[in-house]
Amino acid sequence: MTTAGRDAVLRELAMTALQGDRVVHLQPVLRHPQVPRSPKRRRPHSRVLPYGGHRPRPSTGVRVRAWLTGFLAWLTAPFDFLGDLLLMPFRGLLWLCRSKERRRREKRLNGGWDSVAGSLAIAVSVWGDRVLSVGERRVSLLYVGEHEAENAWSVLREQVAGVELAVWDGHDEQQATLRWHFRDGSWCDVRARGSGWKSLVDALPVSAEFGGSPTR
């Protein structure tokens, strides 16, 4: 199937899952690796993603290699601990001397798990295809299966304060870190895949208060 054909199928699946909210933009996304992992009891189970959205159990060979790696790490752990202990005062001093802007950049999730951003971070943490949909009325996170899409998270567009391009993270035509700001003061970093991230920033422009602007 061509790219245009896949996009058309994805749009049709999204329209069905969103129950008529006309899609303005669709953007494949991933969990940002530096966003804290949500508590296990909060992690969602999908009915359309393979394995319910949970990473499948690795093969025996992979588990054996992981055990050997863990065993070697255990053997060297005392030396790592001593090194960290010696460097701790210097690292603590550097941490205390961080600027306000650096602290803002390093904090990938703000507001806690019960905030709007926290609920987005929980929803995007599954294993499988995830797509953020900007509709005329709502912004939603969809899980995309082979023949069906599932609406996993959704907020009114009025609750989205803006989308900030995280210029401090590496980005190019095919990937970028986007910081989603919400009216409750929370934010969450999400990795966008594919060149469409620029159109997404245009669809939900960032407010000047966030200190960022999209790269054209």
N, C-alpha and C positions, 0 to 999 in steps of 0.2 A: 504494500500500500504506500502511496506517495505521502509526502509530508502534509500536503494540502488535504488529502483524504483522511489522514489521522486526525488533523485538526478539526475537520468537519464532524467526524465521529465523536471526538471528545466534547465538542460544543453541544452536540445533540444529547449525549449522556448527561452533561452538566445541566442543560435546560430541564431535562426530566427530573433530576435530583432536586433542582431548585424550585420546582413547581411553578414555573412561569415567570420568575424574575429574569428579565432579559439580560443576557451576559454581555458585558462591555469588554472584559479582558479576562483571559485565563493564563495563569502562570505556574508552571511546575516548580515545586519548592522542596527543600530538604530541611531537616533540623540542623541548626548551627551547632557544630561540635563543642563549642564553648558554653552553650546554654546549659544550665544545670539539668540533670535528669529528674523527671517528676517522680514522686513516690510510686512504688509499684501498684499500690491499691488504686491510684488514680489513672493508670494507663488504660487507654481505651481498647476495646476488642471490636474489630471490624467484621462485618458479615460479607463484604465483597472482596477484601484483599486476601491473597494467599496466606495461609496459616493464621488467619485472623488479625494480620498486621504485626505479628510477633516474628522475630527472626527465627528461621528454622534451626533445629538442633544440628550442629556440625557433625561431619563424619567422624568415625573412630580415629582415623589417621590424624585429622586436624586436632581432635581432643588430646591425643597422645603428645603431639608436638607442643600444644599449649601447656600440658602438664610438665613437660621437660623444661620449657621456657620458665614456667613458674618456679620450678625446683631450683634452677640456676639463679633466678632472681632472689630466692630465699637464701641461698648460700652467700650471695654478695650483699644482702641487705644490711648487715652490721657495718660494712665499710661505707655504704651510702648514707647510713644514719649518722656516722661520725662526721662525714663530709658536710652533710646538711647542718649538723649541730655547730660546726665551726663557722659556717657561712650565715647562720641565722641572724646574728646581730646586724650584719651588713644588709641583708635582704630586708630586715625589719625597718632599718633606717631609710632605705630606698622607698619602701612601701609608704612610710609616713610622709615622705617628701613629694609624693605624687601630686601633680596639679589637679585641679577640679575637673578640667577637660579630660585628662588621662583617666581619672576615676570613672567618668561618664562613659568613656569609650570601652573600658574593661568590663563594665557591668552589662552583661548581655541580656539580663532579664530584670525588670524592675516592677515591683508591685505584689509579688507573691503569687501563689498558685490560685487563689480565689479571685484575682483581678482578671480583667478582660485579656491582658497580655499573657497572664499565667495559663488561662484556659486555652489560648492559641498554642502556647509552648507544649502543653500536654497533648493536644490534638495532633500536632505535627511530628510527635516523637515516634510514630509507628513505623513499621518496616513495609515498604510498598510505595506505589505511585500516589503522590499527593499533589493537588492542584489548588492554588488559591484563585477564587473566582470573584471578580468585581462585577456586581450586577447593578441594575438601576436603583435598587432599594437596599441591598445588603451586600456585605463582603463575607464570603464563605470559604471554608476549607473542605475540599472534596477528596474522598478516597476513591480511586478509579480502579475498578476491577476489569475483567475481560469483557463483560457484557453489560455492566451496570456501574453507576457512580453512587456514592453514599455521601450525604451531607453530614459532616462530622462536627462542624463548628460554624457559627454564623452570628454576625452582629449587624445592626443597622449601620448604614454608611455614615450617619450623623455621629456615631460613636468613635469613628476613626478620625483622629486629629491630623494625621498626615503620615507619609512614608518618607523616611530619610535614607538616602544612600550613605552607607557607612564607608566613607572615603578612606578611613584608616585601615580597612581590609583590602586585600588585593581584589581587583575586579577587572573584567574585560567584556567583550561583546557577548560572551556565553555564560557568564556567572557573576553574581554580585551578592553582597550582604545588604539586606534591606531591614531597617529598624522601623517597626510598626509602632506608632504612638496612638494612644487612645485617650478619650476625654476624661477618664478616671485617673490620669496621670501615670498609668503603667506603660511599659514598652517591652518589646521582645524582638530579638534579632532572628531573622529567617534567611536561609540561603536560597536565592532564586537561580534557576537553571534555564539557559536559553536566552536568546537575544531579546525576548519580549520584556525583560525587566525594565528597560527604558520606557516602554509604553505604559507599564504599570505605574511608574513614578509620575508620568504625565497624567494618568487617569486620576491619581490621588496625590496631588502635589503636596510637598512638605511646607509647613508653615515656617516663616523666618525665625520663629522662636527656637527651633531645634538646631539652628546653626549649621544647616547643611543644604546643599542644592544639588540636583541631578547633573551628571556629566553628559553633555550632549555630544 
